[in-house]
Amino acid sequence: MIKSLDKKWKELLFSMSGFGPNFLMVLMGAFFTDAINPSALPLGSLQAIGTSCLILPALFPVLWMVAKIFDGVIDIPMANITDNLKTKWGRRRPTIAVCFIPMVVSYALCWLPVGGENQTINTIWIVFWAFVFFATYTMSLISFYGSLSNVCSDEKQRLRVSSFKAFFDTISYCVVYALVPLLLQLTNLHIDKFVFLCLPVMITMIIPLFIIKEGEKYGYPELQGENDEKIGIWESLKLTFGNKLFMRWIAVNCCAYFGLQMFLVGMNALILGGMSFNGTEMAIVNTCAFAPVPIMLWLFNKLKAKKGIRFTFQTCLLAFAVAILSFDFASLYVTGGNKTIQFIIACLGGVIGSWAIGSFFMMPYMVPAQISSVEEKLTGKNHSAMYFAAQAVTTSIAGAISASLIY
């Protein structure tokens, strides 16, 4: 079988593929809800599209939750499509190519309400384009993730690529949570205008089109392409959800993801409102949380080699719990507005939390890819995208409940 990542620079480049879409998805998760309904933000905040609520506050959260759940549920049929697709261009590349332009356009239109002050029109408009964006984003990313088990030659390379991927995800979060508030303040741009300027980074999603070696040109390297056996969607689901090791991972990952999304979606309001920090102060606190992540990833792999992945990930969960509590203890209601105490508690908590952040990015790539790779060697069945889809369904439901309905 021809391996796509036969050089180290290709590993790094391939790992960067999802940076653009992931960055803009993180940006949406961090700012979008408050941007269209700025009730949790100070009056005139640049993190808001306007000064008034643009959507129906009673209806939009429910529809947004449905859209987020749809984002997860649709992973299942789309994973089955990319796992079984047979074209002369391969199975992963065509879906990425077809979905790229609709993904970019629909994302932009979510941030461009056409109804003015008409909340009903804006609610329908945003939810419709959100469905289009989530569908095309899912198809692109699930195809990319599904290729991980095949483009890597062994577990060592898979871990390395997952670490690189986690590094780029860390940059996304660091820019969104640490730099964006400061950039808005320095440029005096509202969040929607800033989003439009960032749209070109979506182009990183086309990298797999040039890296993945599959299709007629390469002799159908992924299980001989046209000659490989199709795996029906029900069989694929049975194999995926019947894998006990994978289901134990799913249980842990959903709990962690629930808390992570609840924390991230409320972080801006908590820092701006709860701590009464400005954009510069917010950037400092978030830098403490995200800047140390590359070093923490290196230490994570060192500790994993000595103590095993279970113990290492348990320390990450504990560290993140401490980080969440530190933001509560640094609020005005506890410190009385003492800036020095607030900074010490928040920055210290951020550094402690950075131990967990890198693992939250790396583990969801590494675990499904490794499990599906082992299964392929044992059974000869390749349906790696379905493992990522199953993971996405469960985390989407957890995230929709925490970040939309509860928030």
Rosetta blueprint (number, residue, H / E / L):
1 M L
2 I L
3 K L
4 S L
5 L L
6 D L
7 K L
8 K H
9 W H
10 K H
11 E H
12 L H
13 L H
14 F H
15 S H
16 M L
17 S L
18 G L
19 F H
20 G H
21 P H
22 N H
23 F H
24 L H
25 M H
26 V H
27 L H
28 M H
29 G H
30 A H
31 F H
32 F H
33 T H
34 D H
35 A H
36 I H
37 N L
38 P H
39 S H
40 A H
41 L L
42 P L
43 L L
44 G L
45 S L
46 L L
47 Q L
48 A L
49 I L
50 G L
51 T L
52 S L
53 C L
54 L L
55 I L
56 L L
57 P L
58 A L
59 L L
60 F H
61 P H
62 V H
63 L H
64 W H
65 M H
66 V H
67 A H
68 K H
69 I H
70 F H
71 D H
72 G H
73 V H
74 I L
75 D H
76 I H
77 P H
78 M H
79 A H
80 N H
81 I H
82 T H
83 D H
84 N H
85 L L
86 K L
87 T L
88 K L
89 W L
90 G L
91 R L
92 R L
93 R H
94 P H
95 T H
96 I H
97 A H
98 V H
99 C H
100 F H
101 I H
102 P H
103 M H
104 V H
105 V H
106 S H
107 Y H
108 A H
109 L H
110 C H
111 W L
112 L L
113 P L
114 V L
115 G L
116 G L
117 E L
118 N L
119 Q H
120 T H
121 I H
122 N H
123 T H
124 I H
125 W H
126 I H
127 V H
128 F H
129 W H
130 A H
131 F H
132 V H
133 F H
134 F H
135 A H
136 T H
137 Y H
138 T H
139 M H
140 S H
141 L H
142 I H
143 S H
144 F H
145 Y H
146 G H
147 S L
148 L H
149 S H
150 N H
151 V H
152 C L
153 S L
154 D L
155 E H
156 K H
157 Q H
158 R H
159 L H
160 R H
161 V H
162 S H
163 S H
164 F H
165 K H
166 A H
167 F H
168 F H
169 D H
170 T H
171 I H
172 S H
173 Y H
174 C H
175 V H
176 V H
177 Y H
178 A H
179 L H
180 V H
181 P H
182 L H
183 L H
184 L H
185 Q H
186 L H
187 T H
188 N L
189 L L
190 H L
191 I H
192 D H
193 K H
194 F H
195 V H
196 F H
197 L H
198 C H
199 L H
200 P H
201 V H
202 M H
203 I H
204 T H
205 M H
206 I H
207 I L
208 P H
209 L H
210 F H
211 I H
212 I L
213 K L
214 E L
215 G L
216 E H
217 K H
218 Y H
219 G L
220 Y L
221 P L
222 E L
223 L L
224 Q L
225 G H
226 E H
227 N H
228 D L
229 E L
230 K L
231 I L
232 G L
233 I H
234 W H
235 E H
236 S H
237 L H
238 K H
239 L H
240 T H
241 F H
242 G L
243 N L
244 K H
245 L H
246 F H
247 M H
248 R H
249 W H
250 I H
251 A H
252 V H
253 N H
254 C H
255 C H
256 A H
257 Y H
258 F H
259 G H
260 L H
261 Q H
262 M H
263 F H
264 L H
265 V H
266 G H
267 M H
268 N H
269 A H
270 L H
271 I H
272 L H
273 G H
274 G H
275 M L
276 S L
277 F L
278 N L
279 G H
280 T H
281 E H
282 M H
283 A H
284 I H
285 V H
286 N H
287 T H
288 C H
289 A H
290 F H
291 A L
292 P L
293 V H
294 P H
295 I H
296 M H
297 L H
298 W H
299 L H
300 F H
301 N H
302 K H
303 L H
304 K H
305 A H
306 K H
307 K H
308 G L
309 I H
310 R H
311 F H
312 T H
313 F H
314 Q H
315 T H
316 C H
317 L H
318 L H
319 A H
320 F H
321 A H
322 V H
323 A H
324 I H
325 L H
326 S H
327 F H
328 D H
329 F H
330 A L
331 S L
332 L H
333 Y H
334 V H
335 T H
336 G L
337 G L
338 N L
339 K H
340 T H
341 I H
342 Q H
343 F H
344 I H
345 I H
346 A H
347 C H
348 L H
349 G H
350 G H
351 V H
352 I H
353 G H
354 S H
355 W H
356 A H
357 I H
358 G H
359 S H
360 F H
361 F H
362 M H
363 M H
364 P H
365 Y H
366 M H
367 V H
368 P H
369 A H
370 Q H
371 I H
372 S H
373 S H
374 V H
375 E H
376 E H
377 K H
378 L H
379 T H
380 G L
381 K L
382 N L
383 H L
384 S H
385 A H
386 M H
387 Y H
388 F H
389 A H
390 A H
391 Q H
392 A H
393 V H
394 T H
395 T H
396 S H
397 I H
398 A H
399 G H
400 A H
401 I H
402 S H
403 A H
404 S H
405 L H
406 I H
407 Y L
